[in-house]
Amino acid sequence: MKVTGNYVMEYLSFALLLGAVVFYVGWSIAYGDWYDIGLYSISVILMLFGILGIAISRLKIRQEETEGKQV
């Protein structure tokens, strides 16, 4: 497996997704507030960027693999 920018993007996106979950749970435990709209807004944005980053990087990795097989 060749390490390219797409693999790095996938790992960073996974870290962003994991960070969003840790942030939500940590904040909720620390302050006892599980239904804060500000907490939701930050967590959802981080989760969406994480999910989209993983999806885009996997599509690019598959595209690189198919281009490598065609040549």
PDB file of N, H, CA, C and O in Angstrom:
ATOM      1  N   MET A   1       0.852  -1.182   0.000  1.00  0.00           N
ATOM      2  CA  MET A   1       0.000   0.000   0.000  1.00  0.00           C
ATOM      3  C   MET A   1       0.889   1.233   0.000  1.00  0.00           C
ATOM      4  O   MET A   1       1.747   1.412   0.865  1.00  0.00           O
ATOM      5  N   LYS A   2       0.660   2.058  -0.979  1.00  0.00           N
ATOM      6  H   LYS A   2      -0.037   1.912  -1.681  1.00  0.00           H
ATOM      7  CA  LYS A   2       1.416   3.296  -1.104  1.00  0.00           C
ATOM      8  C   LYS A   2       0.689   4.401  -0.340  1.00  0.00           C
ATOM      9  O   LYS A   2      -0.506   4.620  -0.539  1.00  0.00           O
ATOM     10  N   VAL A   3       1.413   5.092   0.531  1.00  0.00           N
ATOM     11  H   VAL A   3       2.384   4.915   0.694  1.00  0.00           H
ATOM     12  CA  VAL A   3       0.804   6.154   1.334  1.00  0.00           C
ATOM     13  C   VAL A   3       0.752   7.424   0.487  1.00  0.00           C
ATOM     14  O   VAL A   3       1.782   7.965   0.086  1.00  0.00           O
ATOM     15  N   THR A   4      -0.454   7.881   0.227  1.00  0.00           N
ATOM     16  H   THR A   4      -1.292   7.441   0.552  1.00  0.00           H
ATOM     17  CA  THR A   4      -0.651   9.105  -0.543  1.00  0.00           C
ATOM     18  C   THR A   4      -1.454  10.091   0.299  1.00  0.00           C
ATOM     19  O   THR A   4      -1.816   9.812   1.442  1.00  0.00           O
ATOM     20  N   GLY A   5      -1.716  11.228  -0.286  1.00  0.00           N
ATOM     21  H   GLY A   5      -1.422  11.454  -1.214  1.00  0.00           H
ATOM     22  CA  GLY A   5      -2.490  12.253   0.411  1.00  0.00           C
ATOM     23  C   GLY A   5      -3.897  11.809   0.734  1.00  0.00           C
ATOM     24  O   GLY A   5      -4.498  12.284   1.697  1.00  0.00           O
ATOM     25  N   ASN A   6      -4.432  10.891  -0.073  1.00  0.00           N
ATOM     26  H   ASN A   6      -3.944  10.504  -0.856  1.00  0.00           H
ATOM     27  CA  ASN A   6      -5.792  10.420   0.176  1.00  0.00           C
ATOM     28  C   ASN A   6      -5.869   9.566   1.433  1.00  0.00           C
ATOM     29  O   ASN A   6      -6.848   9.639   2.176  1.00  0.00           O
ATOM     30  N   TYR A   7      -4.845   8.760   1.674  1.00  0.00           N
ATOM     31  H   TYR A   7      -4.050   8.701   1.070  1.00  0.00           H
ATOM     32  CA  TYR A   7      -4.827   7.973   2.906  1.00  0.00           C
ATOM     33  C   TYR A   7      -4.671   8.882   4.127  1.00  0.00           C
ATOM     34  O   TYR A   7      -5.290   8.652   5.166  1.00  0.00           O
ATOM     35  N   VAL A   8      -3.854   9.894   3.992  1.00  0.00           N
ATOM     36  H   VAL A   8      -3.351  10.081   3.148  1.00  0.00           H
ATOM     37  CA  VAL A   8      -3.683  10.856   5.091  1.00  0.00           C
ATOM     38  C   VAL A   8      -5.000  11.579   5.353  1.00  0.00           C
ATOM     39  O   VAL A   8      -5.380  11.791   6.505  1.00  0.00           O
ATOM     40  N   MET A   9      -5.696  11.957   4.280  1.00  0.00           N
ATOM     41  H   MET A   9      -5.388  11.784   3.344  1.00  0.00           H
ATOM     42  CA  MET A   9      -6.995  12.631   4.426  1.00  0.00           C
ATOM     43  C   MET A   9      -8.006  11.711   5.109  1.00  0.00           C
ATOM     44  O   MET A   9      -8.813  12.161   5.922  1.00  0.00           O
ATOM     45  N   GLU A  10      -7.958  10.418   4.773  1.00  0.00           N
ATOM     46  H   GLU A  10      -7.303  10.053   4.112  1.00  0.00           H
ATOM     47  CA  GLU A  10      -8.882   9.471   5.389  1.00  0.00           C
ATOM     48  C   GLU A  10      -8.613   9.341   6.888  1.00  0.00           C
ATOM     49  O   GLU A  10      -9.552   9.326   7.683  1.00  0.00           O
ATOM     50  N   TYR A  11      -7.361   9.250   7.275  1.00  0.00           N
ATOM     51  H   TYR A  11      -6.598   9.263   6.629  1.00  0.00           H
ATOM     52  CA  TYR A  11      -7.031   9.143   8.699  1.00  0.00           C
ATOM     53  C   TYR A  11      -7.379  10.417   9.457  1.00  0.00           C
ATOM     54  O   TYR A  11      -7.871  10.351  10.583  1.00  0.00           O
ATOM     55  N   LEU A  12      -7.131  11.569   8.855  1.00  0.00           N
ATOM     56  H   LEU A  12      -6.732  11.622   7.939  1.00  0.00           H
ATOM     57  CA  LEU A  12      -7.490  12.825   9.513  1.00  0.00           C
ATOM     58  C   LEU A  12      -9.008  12.976   9.633  1.00  0.00           C
ATOM     59  O   LEU A  12      -9.502  13.494  10.635  1.00  0.00           O
ATOM     60  N   SER A  13      -9.737  12.534   8.631  1.00  0.00           N
ATOM     61  H   SER A  13      -9.336  12.114   7.818  1.00  0.00           H
ATOM     62  CA  SER A  13     -11.199  12.593   8.694  1.00  0.00           C
ATOM     63  C   SER A  13     -11.739  11.659   9.763  1.00  0.00           C
ATOM     64  O   SER A  13     -12.695  11.993  10.462  1.00  0.00           O
ATOM     65  N   PHE A  14     -11.121  10.482   9.890  1.00  0.00           N
ATOM     66  H   PHE A  14     -10.344  10.210   9.322  1.00  0.00           H
ATOM     67  CA  PHE A  14     -11.528   9.568  10.952  1.00  0.00           C
ATOM     68  C   PHE A  14     -11.234  10.176  12.320  1.00  0.00           C
ATOM     69  O   PHE A  14     -12.033  10.038  13.246  1.00  0.00           O
ATOM     70  N   ALA A  15     -10.084  10.853  12.451  1.00  0.00           N
ATOM     71  H   ALA A  15      -9.435  10.966  11.698  1.00  0.00           H
ATOM     72  CA  ALA A  15      -9.749  11.509  13.711  1.00  0.00           C
ATOM     73  C   ALA A  15     -10.746  12.627  14.013  1.00  0.00           C
ATOM     74  O   ALA A  15     -11.106  12.841  15.171  1.00  0.00           O
ATOM     75  N   LEU A  16     -11.192  13.338  12.984  1.00  0.00           N
ATOM     76  H   LEU A  16     -10.900  13.165  12.043  1.00  0.00           H
ATOM     77  CA  LEU A  16     -12.188  14.391  13.164  1.00  0.00           C
ATOM     78  C   LEU A  16     -13.518  13.802  13.627  1.00  0.00           C
ATOM     79  O   LEU A  16     -14.174  14.358  14.507  1.00  0.00           O
ATOM     80  N   LEU A  17     -13.905  12.698  13.046  1.00  0.00           N
ATOM     81  H   LEU A  17     -13.372  12.245  12.331  1.00  0.00           H
ATOM     82  CA  LEU A  17     -15.141  12.027  13.446  1.00  0.00           C
ATOM     83  C   LEU A  17     -15.049  11.525  14.885  1.00  0.00           C
ATOM     84  O   LEU A  17     -15.973  11.710  15.676  1.00  0.00           O
ATOM     85  N   LEU A  18     -13.945  10.898  15.209  1.00  0.00           N
ATOM     86  H   LEU A  18     -13.194  10.747  14.566  1.00  0.00           H
ATOM     87  CA  LEU A  18     -13.740  10.411  16.567  1.00  0.00           C
ATOM     88  C   LEU A  18     -13.664  11.573  17.556  1.00  0.00           C
ATOM     89  O   LEU A  18     -14.201  11.483  18.660  1.00  0.00           O
ATOM     90  N   GLY A  19     -13.002  12.659  17.168  1.00  0.00           N
ATOM     91  H   GLY A  19     -12.566  12.733  16.272  1.00  0.00           H
ATOM     92  CA  GLY A  19     -12.911  13.840  18.025  1.00  0.00           C
ATOM     93  C   GLY A  19     -14.265  14.456  18.306  1.00  0.00           C
ATOM     94  O   GLY A  19     -14.506  14.950  19.408  1.00  0.00           O
ATOM     95  N   ALA A  20     -15.156  14.433  17.318  1.00  0.00           N
ATOM     96  H   ALA A  20     -14.961  14.032  16.424  1.00  0.00           H
ATOM     97  CA  ALA A  20     -16.501  14.982  17.514  1.00  0.00           C
ATOM     98  C   ALA A  20     -17.268  14.176  18.553  1.00  0.00           C
ATOM     99  O   ALA A  20     -17.954  14.742  19.404  1.00  0.00           O
ATOM    100  N   VAL A  21     -17.151  12.869  18.481  1.00  0.00           N
ATOM    101  H   VAL A  21     -16.594  12.409  17.789  1.00  0.00           H
ATOM    102  CA  VAL A  21     -17.851  12.011  19.446  1.00  0.00           C
ATOM    103  C   VAL A  21     -17.268  12.209  20.844  1.00  0.00           C
ATOM    104  O   VAL A  21     -18.009  12.325  21.821  1.00  0.00           O
ATOM    105  N   VAL A  22     -15.940  12.248  20.936  1.00  0.00           N
ATOM    106  H   VAL A  22     -15.338  12.154  20.143  1.00  0.00           H
ATOM    107  CA  VAL A  22     -15.283  12.451  22.230  1.00  0.00           C
ATOM    108  C   VAL A  22     -15.644  13.823  22.801  1.00  0.00           C
ATOM    109  O   VAL A  22     -15.886  13.955  24.001  1.00  0.00           O
ATOM    110  N   PHE A  23     -15.679  14.837  21.944  1.00  0.00           N
ATOM    111  H   PHE A  23     -15.482  14.729  20.970  1.00  0.00           H
ATOM    112  CA  PHE A  23     -16.050  16.184  22.390  1.00  0.00           C
ATOM    113  C   PHE A  23     -17.474  16.203  22.937  1.00  0.00           C
ATOM    114  O   PHE A  23     -17.722  16.764  24.005  1.00  0.00           O
ATOM    115  N   TYR A  24     -18.413  15.592  22.209  1.00  0.00           N
ATOM    116  H   TYR A  24     -18.212  15.137  21.341  1.00  0.00           H
ATOM    117  CA  TYR A  24     -19.805  15.583  22.637  1.00  0.00           C
ATOM    118  C   TYR A  24     -19.974  14.868  23.978  1.00  0.00           C
ATOM    119  O   TYR A  24     -20.606  15.390  24.897  1.00  0.00           O
ATOM    120  N   VAL A  25     -19.408  13.683  24.072  1.00  0.00           N
ATOM    121  H   VAL A  25     -18.895  13.259  23.325  1.00  0.00           H
ATOM    122  CA  VAL A  25     -19.556  12.898  25.301  1.00  0.00           C
ATOM    123  C   VAL A  25     -18.809  13.561  26.458  1.00  0.00           C
ATOM    124  O   VAL A  25     -19.326  13.634  27.574  1.00  0.00           O
ATOM    125  N   GLY A  26     -17.602  14.041  26.194  1.00  0.00           N
ATOM    126  H   GLY A  26     -17.183  13.982  25.288  1.00  0.00           H
ATOM    127  CA  GLY A  26     -16.820  14.689  27.250  1.00  0.00           C
ATOM    128  C   GLY A  26     -17.479  15.942  27.782  1.00  0.00           C
ATOM    129  O   GLY A  26     -17.539  16.146  28.995  1.00  0.00           O
ATOM    130  N   TRP A  27     -17.972  16.781  26.892  1.00  0.00           N
ATOM    131  H   TRP A  27     -17.923  16.615  25.907  1.00  0.00           H
ATOM    132  CA  TRP A  27     -18.641  18.016  27.308  1.00  0.00           C
ATOM    133  C   TRP A  27     -19.917  17.695  28.083  1.00  0.00           C
ATOM    134  O   TRP A  27     -20.218  18.318  29.101  1.00  0.00           O
ATOM    135  N   SER A  28     -20.652  16.717  27.581  1.00  0.00           N
ATOM    136  H   SER A  28     -20.408  16.211  26.754  1.00  0.00           H
ATOM    137  CA  SER A  28     -21.907  16.364  28.243  1.00  0.00           C
ATOM    138  C   SER A  28     -21.682  15.797  29.633  1.00  0.00           C
ATOM    139  O   SER A  28     -22.444  16.093  30.554  1.00  0.00           O
ATOM    140  N   ILE A  29     -20.655  14.994  29.796  1.00  0.00           N
ATOM    141  H   ILE A  29     -20.036  14.754  29.048  1.00  0.00           H
ATOM    142  CA  ILE A  29     -20.354  14.448  31.116  1.00  0.00           C
ATOM    143  C   ILE A  29     -19.841  15.552  32.036  1.00  0.00           C
ATOM    144  O   ILE A  29     -20.237  15.624  33.200  1.00  0.00           O
ATOM    145  N   ALA A  30     -18.965  16.408  31.521  1.00  0.00           N
ATOM    146  H   ALA A  30     -18.644  16.349  30.576  1.00  0.00           H
ATOM    147  CA  ALA A  30     -18.360  17.455  32.355  1.00  0.00           C
ATOM    148  C   ALA A  30     -19.385  18.470  32.848  1.00  0.00           C
ATOM    149  O   ALA A  30     -19.327  18.910  33.996  1.00  0.00           O
ATOM    150  N   TYR A  31     -20.323  18.842  31.978  1.00  0.00           N
ATOM    151  H   TYR A  31     -20.371  18.485  31.045  1.00  0.00           H
ATOM    152  CA  TYR A  31     -21.272  19.891  32.346  1.00  0.00           C
ATOM    153  C   TYR A  31     -22.691  19.385  32.587  1.00  0.00           C
ATOM    154  O   TYR A  31     -23.574  20.169  32.934  1.00  0.00           O
ATOM    155  N   GLY A  32     -22.917  18.088  32.409  1.00  0.00           N
ATOM    156  H   GLY A  32     -22.199  17.451  32.127  1.00  0.00           H
ATOM    157  CA  GLY A  32     -24.229  17.515  32.687  1.00  0.00           C
ATOM    158  C   GLY A  32     -25.326  18.039  31.794  1.00  0.00           C
ATOM    159  O   GLY A  32     -26.492  18.043  32.189  1.00  0.00           O
ATOM    160  N   ASP A  33     -24.984  18.480  30.602  1.00  0.00           N
ATOM    161  H   ASP A  33     -24.037  18.477  30.281  1.00  0.00           H
ATOM    162  CA  ASP A  33     -25.966  19.064  29.693  1.00  0.00           C
ATOM    163  C   ASP A  33     -25.920  18.309  28.369  1.00  0.00           C
ATOM    164  O   ASP A  33     -25.073  18.591  27.521  1.00  0.00           O
ATOM    165  N   TRP A  34     -26.830  17.349  28.187  1.00  0.00           N
ATOM    166  H   TRP A  34     -27.518  17.120  28.875  1.00  0.00           H
ATOM    167  CA  TRP A  34     -26.819  16.510  26.994  1.00  0.00           C
ATOM    168  C   TRP A  34     -27.640  17.115  25.864  1.00  0.00           C
ATOM    169  O   TRP A  34     -27.587  16.606  24.744  1.00  0.00           O
ATOM    170  N   TYR A  35     -28.400  18.187  26.112  1.00  0.00           N
ATOM    171  H   TYR A  35     -28.443  18.601  27.021  1.00  0.00           H
ATOM    172  CA  TYR A  35     -29.306  18.729  25.104  1.00  0.00           C
ATOM    173  C   TYR A  35     -29.016  20.185  24.774  1.00  0.00           C
ATOM    174  O   TYR A  35     -29.945  20.976  24.607  1.00  0.00           O
ATOM    175  N   ASP A  36     -27.764  20.543  24.678  1.00  0.00           N
ATOM    176  H   ASP A  36     -27.010  19.901  24.813  1.00  0.00           H
ATOM    177  CA  ASP A  36     -27.380  21.923  24.389  1.00  0.00           C
ATOM    178  C   ASP A  36     -27.279  22.111  22.876  1.00  0.00           C
ATOM    179  O   ASP A  36     -26.590  21.343  22.204  1.00  0.00           O
ATOM    180  N   ILE A  37     -27.949  23.111  22.339  1.00  0.00           N
ATOM    181  H   ILE A  37     -28.509  23.735  22.885  1.00  0.00           H
ATOM    182  CA  ILE A  37     -27.967  23.343  20.898  1.00  0.00           C
ATOM    183  C   ILE A  37     -26.574  23.751  20.387  1.00  0.00           C
ATOM    184  O   ILE A  37     -26.216  23.418  19.257  1.00  0.00           O
ATOM    185  N   GLY A  38     -25.809  24.447  21.182  1.00  0.00           N
ATOM    186  H   GLY A  38     -26.100  24.718  22.099  1.00  0.00           H
ATOM    187  CA  GLY A  38     -24.448  24.804  20.784  1.00  0.00           C
ATOM    188  C   GLY A  38     -23.555  23.585  20.698  1.00  0.00           C
ATOM    189  O   GLY A  38     -22.707  23.490  19.810  1.00  0.00           O
ATOM    190  N   LEU A  39     -23.739  22.672  21.597  1.00  0.00           N
ATOM    191  H   LEU A  39     -24.428  22.749  22.317  1.00  0.00           H
ATOM    192  CA  LEU A  39     -22.992  21.416  21.580  1.00  0.00           C
ATOM    193  C   LEU A  39     -23.349  20.604  20.344  1.00  0.00           C
ATOM    194  O   LEU A  39     -22.472  20.037  19.693  1.00  0.00           O
ATOM    195  N   TYR A  40     -24.637  20.548  20.023  1.00  0.00           N
ATOM    196  H   TYR A  40     -25.349  21.009  20.552  1.00  0.00           H
ATOM    197  CA  TYR A  40     -25.066  19.851  18.814  1.00  0.00           C
ATOM    198  C   TYR A  40     -24.458  20.484  17.568  1.00  0.00           C
ATOM    199  O   TYR A  40     -23.966  19.777  16.689  1.00  0.00           O
ATOM    200  N   SER A  41     -24.488  21.807  17.490  1.00  0.00           N
ATOM    201  H   SER A  41     -24.887  22.381  18.205  1.00  0.00           H
ATOM    202  CA  SER A  41     -24.033  22.471  16.273  1.00  0.00           C
ATOM    203  C   SER A  41     -22.558  22.201  15.998  1.00  0.00           C
ATOM    204  O   SER A  41     -22.179  21.967  14.851  1.00  0.00           O
ATOM    205  N   ILE A  42     -21.746  22.230  17.004  1.00  0.00           N
ATOM    206  H   ILE A  42     -22.054  22.421  17.936  1.00  0.00           H
ATOM    207  CA  ILE A  42     -20.323  21.962  16.813  1.00  0.00           C
ATOM    208  C   ILE A  42     -20.092  20.483  16.511  1.00  0.00           C
ATOM    209  O   ILE A  42     -19.326  20.148  15.608  1.00  0.00           O
ATOM    210  N   SER A  43     -20.736  19.616  17.246  1.00  0.00           N
ATOM    211  H   SER A  43     -21.358  19.888  17.980  1.00  0.00           H
ATOM    212  CA  SER A  43     -20.535  18.174  17.061  1.00  0.00           C
ATOM    213  C   SER A  43     -21.006  17.706  15.694  1.00  0.00           C
ATOM    214  O   SER A  43     -20.329  16.908  15.045  1.00  0.00           O
ATOM    215  N   VAL A  44     -22.147  18.187  15.255  1.00  0.00           N
ATOM    216  H   VAL A  44     -22.697  18.835  15.783  1.00  0.00           H
ATOM    217  CA  VAL A  44     -22.686  17.762  13.964  1.00  0.00           C
ATOM    218  C   VAL A  44     -21.794  18.232  12.817  1.00  0.00           C
ATOM    219  O   VAL A  44     -21.568  17.480  11.869  1.00  0.00           O
ATOM    220  N   ILE A  45     -21.294  19.437  12.886  1.00  0.00           N
ATOM    221  H   ILE A  45     -21.478  20.048  13.656  1.00  0.00           H
ATOM    222  CA  ILE A  45     -20.417  19.936  11.835  1.00  0.00           C
ATOM    223  C   ILE A  45     -19.132  19.119  11.773  1.00  0.00           C
ATOM    224  O   ILE A  45     -18.680  18.761  10.685  1.00  0.00           O
ATOM    225  N   LEU A  46     -18.539  18.820  12.926  1.00  0.00           N
ATOM    226  H   LEU A  46     -18.906  19.111  13.810  1.00  0.00           H
ATOM    227  CA  LEU A  46     -17.330  18.002  12.943  1.00  0.00           C
ATOM    228  C   LEU A  46     -17.606  16.601  12.405  1.00  0.00           C
ATOM    229  O   LEU A  46     -16.796  16.050  11.660  1.00  0.00           O
ATOM    230  N   MET A  47     -18.749  16.023  12.782  1.00  0.00           N
ATOM    231  H   MET A  47     -19.407  16.470  13.388  1.00  0.00           H
ATOM    232  CA  MET A  47     -19.094  14.688  12.294  1.00  0.00           C
ATOM    233  C   MET A  47     -19.317  14.682  10.785  1.00  0.00           C
ATOM    234  O   MET A  47     -18.865  13.773  10.090  1.00  0.00           O
ATOM    235  N   LEU A  48     -20.009  15.688  10.285  1.00  0.00           N
ATOM    236  H   LEU A  48     -20.376  16.427  10.850  1.00  0.00           H
ATOM    237  CA  LEU A  48     -20.256  15.750   8.842  1.00  0.00           C
ATOM    238  C   LEU A  48     -18.963  15.898   8.054  1.00  0.00           C
ATOM    239  O   LEU A  48     -18.780  15.233   7.034  1.00  0.00           O
ATOM    240  N   PHE A  49     -18.062  16.764   8.516  1.00  0.00           N
ATOM    241  H   PHE A  49     -18.210  17.304   9.345  1.00  0.00           H
ATOM    242  CA  PHE A  49     -16.781  16.897   7.821  1.00  0.00           C
ATOM    243  C   PHE A  49     -15.986  15.599   7.886  1.00  0.00           C
ATOM    244  O   PHE A  49     -15.301  15.247   6.926  1.00  0.00           O
ATOM    245  N   GLY A  50     -16.067  14.889   8.993  1.00  0.00           N
ATOM    246  H   GLY A  50     -16.624  15.174   9.773  1.00  0.00           H
ATOM    247  CA  GLY A  50     -15.387  13.611   9.112  1.00  0.00           C
ATOM    248  C   GLY A  50     -15.956  12.574   8.156  1.00  0.00           C
ATOM    249  O   GLY A  50     -15.204  11.882   7.469  1.00  0.00           O
ATOM    250  N   ILE A  51     -17.264  12.462   8.108  1.00  0.00           N
ATOM    251  H   ILE A  51     -17.875  13.023   8.666  1.00  0.00           H
ATOM    252  CA  ILE A  51     -17.916  11.485   7.234  1.00  0.00           C
ATOM    253  C   ILE A  51     -17.668  11.821   5.773  1.00  0.00           C
ATOM    254  O   ILE A  51     -17.343  10.938   4.979  1.00  0.00           O
ATOM    255  N   LEU A  52     -17.817  13.086   5.410  1.00  0.00           N
ATOM    256  H   LEU A  52     -18.081  13.804   6.054  1.00  0.00           H
ATOM    257  CA  LEU A  52     -17.583  13.485   4.022  1.00  0.00           C
ATOM    258  C   LEU A  52     -16.123  13.296   3.623  1.00  0.00           C
ATOM    259  O   LEU A  52     -15.836  12.880   2.500  1.00  0.00           O
ATOM    260  N   GLY A  53     -15.215  13.594   4.520  1.00  0.00           N
ATOM    261  H   GLY A  53     -15.449  13.932   5.432  1.00  0.00           H
ATOM    262  CA  GLY A  53     -13.795  13.403   4.229  1.00  0.00           C
ATOM    263  C   GLY A  53     -13.459  11.950   3.984  1.00  0.00           C
ATOM    264  O   GLY A  53     -12.704  11.632   3.065  1.00  0.00           O
ATOM    265  N   ILE A  54     -14.013  11.062   4.797  1.00  0.00           N
ATOM    266  H   ILE A  54     -14.626  11.320   5.543  1.00  0.00           H
ATOM    267  CA  ILE A  54     -13.774   9.627   4.608  1.00  0.00           C
ATOM    268  C   ILE A  54     -14.357   9.167   3.274  1.00  0.00           C
ATOM    269  O   ILE A  54     -13.705   8.429   2.536  1.00  0.00           O
ATOM    270  N   ALA A  55     -15.572   9.595   2.963  1.00  0.00           N
ATOM    271  H   ALA A  55     -16.101  10.195   3.562  1.00  0.00           H
ATOM    272  CA  ALA A  55     -16.211   9.188   1.716  1.00  0.00           C
ATOM    273  C   ALA A  55     -15.432   9.680   0.495  1.00  0.00           C
ATOM    274  O   ALA A  55     -15.207   8.920  -0.447  1.00  0.00           O
ATOM    275  N   ILE A  56     -15.027  10.929   0.510  1.00  0.00           N
ATOM    276  H   ILE A  56     -15.210  11.547   1.275  1.00  0.00           H
ATOM    277  CA  ILE A  56     -14.301  11.486  -0.631  1.00  0.00           C
ATOM    278  C   ILE A  56     -12.944  10.827  -0.793  1.00  0.00           C
ATOM    279  O   ILE A  56     -12.539  10.515  -1.913  1.00  0.00           O
ATOM    280  N   SER A  57     -12.237  10.610   0.302  1.00  0.00           N
ATOM    281  H   SER A  57     -12.565  10.864   1.212  1.00  0.00           H
ATOM    282  CA  SER A  57     -10.916   9.991   0.189  1.00  0.00           C
ATOM    283  C   SER A  57     -11.018   8.547  -0.297  1.00  0.00           C
ATOM    284  O   SER A  57     -10.173   8.101  -1.073  1.00  0.00           O
ATOM    285  N   ARG A  58     -12.029   7.814   0.144  1.00  0.00           N
ATOM    286  H   ARG A  58     -12.715   8.176   0.774  1.00  0.00           H
ATOM    287  CA  ARG A  58     -12.190   6.434  -0.338  1.00  0.00           C
ATOM    288  C   ARG A  58     -12.544   6.402  -1.825  1.00  0.00           C
ATOM    289  O   ARG A  58     -12.083   5.520  -2.549  1.00  0.00           O
ATOM    290  N   LEU A  59     -13.352   7.346  -2.281  1.00  0.00           N
ATOM    291  H   LEU A  59     -13.726   8.062  -1.692  1.00  0.00           H
ATOM    292  CA  LEU A  59     -13.653   7.415  -3.709  1.00  0.00           C
ATOM    293  C   LEU A  59     -12.400   7.710  -4.522  1.00  0.00           C
ATOM    294  O   LEU A  59     -12.191   7.125  -5.585  1.00  0.00           O
ATOM    295  N   LYS A  60     -11.571   8.614  -4.025  1.00  0.00           N
ATOM    296  H   LYS A  60     -11.740   9.090  -3.162  1.00  0.00           H
ATOM    297  CA  LYS A  60     -10.328   8.937  -4.737  1.00  0.00           C
ATOM    298  C   LYS A  60      -9.359   7.767  -4.725  1.00  0.00           C
ATOM    299  O   LYS A  60      -8.660   7.536  -5.712  1.00  0.00           O
ATOM    300  N   ILE A  61      -9.304   7.025  -3.623  1.00  0.00           N
ATOM    301  H   ILE A  61      -9.871   7.213  -2.821  1.00  0.00           H
ATOM    302  CA  ILE A  61      -8.426   5.855  -3.553  1.00  0.00           C
ATOM    303  C   ILE A  61      -8.882   4.796  -4.548  1.00  0.00           C
ATOM    304  O   ILE A  61      -8.057   4.204  -5.244  1.00  0.00           O
ATOM    305  N   ARG A  62     -10.182   4.553  -4.622  1.00  0.00           N
ATOM    306  H   ARG A  62     -10.853   5.033  -4.058  1.00  0.00           H
ATOM    307  CA  ARG A  62     -10.702   3.576  -5.595  1.00  0.00           C
ATOM    308  C   ARG A  62     -10.427   4.029  -7.018  1.00  0.00           C
ATOM    309  O   ARG A  62     -10.100   3.212  -7.879  1.00  0.00           O
ATOM    310  N   GLN A  63     -10.557   5.327  -7.271  1.00  0.00           N
ATOM    311  H   GLN A  63     -10.823   5.990  -6.571  1.00  0.00           H
ATOM    312  CA  GLN A  63     -10.295   5.855  -8.602  1.00  0.00           C
ATOM    313  C   GLN A  63      -8.822   5.673  -8.970  1.00  0.00           C
ATOM    314  O   GLN A  63      -8.514   5.317 -10.108  1.00  0.00           O
ATOM    315  N   GLU A  64      -7.916   5.911  -8.033  1.00  0.00           N
ATOM    316  H   GLU A  64      -8.166   6.201  -7.110  1.00  0.00           H
ATOM    317  CA  GLU A  64      -6.491   5.709  -8.287  1.00  0.00           C
ATOM    318  C   GLU A  64      -6.185   4.242  -8.550  1.00  0.00           C
ATOM    319  O   GLU A  64      -5.375   3.925  -9.421  1.00  0.00           O
ATOM    320  N   GLU A  65      -6.828   3.341  -7.804  1.00  0.00           N
ATOM    321  H   GLU A  65      -7.486   3.599  -7.097  1.00  0.00           H
ATOM    322  CA  GLU A  65      -6.594   1.916  -7.988  1.00  0.00           C
ATOM    323  C   GLU A  65      -7.075   1.446  -9.360  1.00  0.00           C
ATOM    324  O   GLU A  65      -6.400   0.645 -10.007  1.00  0.00           O
ATOM    325  N   THR A  66      -8.236   1.933  -9.811  1.00  0.00           N
ATOM    326  H   THR A  66      -8.784   2.583  -9.286  1.00  0.00           H
ATOM    327  CA  THR A  66      -8.730   1.522 -11.123  1.00  0.00           C
ATOM    328  C   THR A  66      -7.885   2.122 -12.236  1.00  0.00           C
ATOM    329  O   THR A  66      -7.683   1.478 -13.265  1.00  0.00           O
ATOM    330  N   GLU A  67      -7.390   3.333 -12.056  1.00  0.00           N
ATOM    331  H   GLU A  67      -7.555   3.857 -11.220  1.00  0.00           H
ATOM    332  CA  GLU A  67      -6.518   3.921 -13.064  1.00  0.00           C
ATOM    333  C   GLU A  67      -5.186   3.177 -13.129  1.00  0.00           C
ATOM    334  O   GLU A  67      -4.604   3.044 -14.205  1.00  0.00           O
ATOM    335  N   GLY A  68      -4.706   2.698 -11.998  1.00  0.00           N
ATOM    336  H   GLY A  68      -5.179   2.807 -11.124  1.00  0.00           H
ATOM    337  CA  GLY A  68      -3.450   1.945 -11.961  1.00  0.00           C
ATOM    338  C   GLY A  68      -3.590   0.597 -12.660  1.00  0.00           C
ATOM    339  O   GLY A  68      -2.630   0.122 -13.267  1.00  0.00           O
ATOM    340  N   LYS A  69      -4.768  -0.034 -12.589  1.00  0.00           N
ATOM    341  H   LYS A  69      -5.549   0.352 -12.096  1.00  0.00           H
ATOM    342  CA  LYS A  69      -4.990  -1.322 -13.219  1.00  0.00           C
ATOM    343  C   LYS A  69      -5.158  -1.186 -14.724  1.00  0.00           C
ATOM    344  O   LYS A  69      -4.832  -2.107 -15.473  1.00  0.00           O
ATOM    345  N   GLN A  70      -5.666  -0.041 -15.170  1.00  0.00           N
ATOM    346  H   GLN A  70      -5.932   0.707 -14.562  1.00  0.00           H
ATOM    347  CA  GLN A  70      -5.890   0.160 -16.600  1.00  0.00           C
ATOM    348  C   GLN A  70      -4.588   0.417 -17.347  1.00  0.00           C
ATOM    349  O   GLN A  70      -4.479   0.091 -18.529  1.00  0.00           O
ATOM    350  N   VAL A  71      -3.614   0.988 -16.682  1.00  0.00           N
ATOM    351  H   VAL A  71      -3.702   1.253 -15.722  1.00  0.00           H
ATOM    352  CA  VAL A  71      -2.362   1.344 -17.360  1.00  0.00           C
ATOM    353  C   VAL A  71      -1.454   0.184 -17.500  1.00  0.00           C
ATOM    354  O   VAL A  71      -0.360   0.319 -18.048  1.00  0.00           O
TER     355      VAL A  71
END
